């Protein structure tokens, strides 16, 4: 697996991506402290138990460094940053039942914007799986 670098000062336009998921009835927002166990349980149920500790790190930061996608109060996906190491994106995941709606891309953008707002010029996507996705979505 390789690491990829994203120029946070040169992110693509995001409005159309956010509009697409909103049209599906999905809300993108920063997770809230009282949702720590819910987001952790989602990560454990749908992905790797190893990601739970990283989600908990994101949920313990101020501001919280985890964004979630919800519909009808149900979590459909999440994206964290500044968890593995400072400046790193991830972990991130979308429930199998919600794939194909553009949530992964929208959550990626939210997390990258969060990193940029924190003051980073670059983000690192560590141990990349779908490198073509990241190259196309954010020029990594």
N, C-alpha and C positions, 0 to 999 in steps of 0.2 A: 504494500500500500504506500501511496505517496501523500505528501502534504501539498496543498495548493495555496497560493497567495491571492488575495483580493484587494484591489485598490479601492478603498472606501471613499476616496474623494472623486471617484469616477463611476459611481453606481448607475445602473440603467434606470430609465423611467419606470415608476412602480404603480402609477395610478390605475392603469388598465388591469393590472394583475389584481389589485385590491378591489376594483369594481367587479371583476369576474367572480371572486369568492363571495362578495357581498350579495350579488345576484342569486347565489345559491343559498342565501339565508345564513351565511357563516360570519361570525364576528371574530376579528383578530384583535387581541389585546394582551397587555402584560398580565401575567398571572398575579394573583393576590396571595398574600402570606397565608391566609386561612385555607387556601387550596393546596397547600404543600402535600398533604397526604393523598389527595385526589389525583394530582398530577403525577406523583411518584407511583401510585398504584396503576395509572394508565401506562406509564413507561414499563413497569414490570409485567403487566398483562400482555401488552402488544409487542414488546421488544425485548431488550436484554435486562435481566436483573442487575447487571453491572451498571446500567445507565441510571439506576435509581439513585446511587450516591452522587452522581453528577447533577441530576435534577435537584437533589436536596441542597447541594452547594449553591446552585443558581437561585433557589428559593430562599436561601439564607442571606443573600446579598441585599444591600440597599443602594440603589433601587434593585428590585428583583431582576435577574438577567435571564428570564424565561418568558417567552411569548406562547400563547395558546390560541388554537382555533376552536371555536365552540359553535354548536347549533342546538337550539332547544335545551340549553344548559348542559349539554353533553360535550365532553372533550373529544375532538376529532384528530388533533395533532398538537405538537409542541416543537419549539426550537429554543435551545439555550445557548448562551455564550459566556465567556470568562469563567468556565467551570474546570476543564481539564488543566488549562493554564491561562494566564492573562492574554487576551487578544485572540483566543481560539474560538471558533464557531463550533457548536455542537455540544451534546448530541441533539439529534432532531429526528422526528418520525411522525408519520401520518397513519392512522388506522387503515387497514386494508380496505374496509368498507367505504372509506372516504377518498380513496386515491382516484386520480383523474380529474379532480376539481380545481387543481392549481394550488392546493393548500401548501404543499411542500415549498414551492417557489415563493408564495406569499410570506410564509413563515421565515424562510431564508432571508428575504428582504427586510422583514421587521428586525430580525436579529442583527443583520449587518448594519442597519440604521442605528440600532442601539449601540453597537460597537463604535460607530462613527460619532454619535452624540457623546460618548464617554471620552472621546479625544483621540482615538486611534486613527492612524492614516491607512493602516493595512490590517487585514484579518487573515488568520491562518485557518484553513479547513484541514484538520489533521486526519490522517488515515483514510483518505477519500475512497469511497466505494464507487458511486456513479460520477466519475470525473467528467464525462461528456455533459451531463446535466449541469454541473457547476461551471464548466467552461462557457456553456451557452447562456445560462441564467445570469451570471455575474462577471464573466470575463476572467475567471480564476485560471 
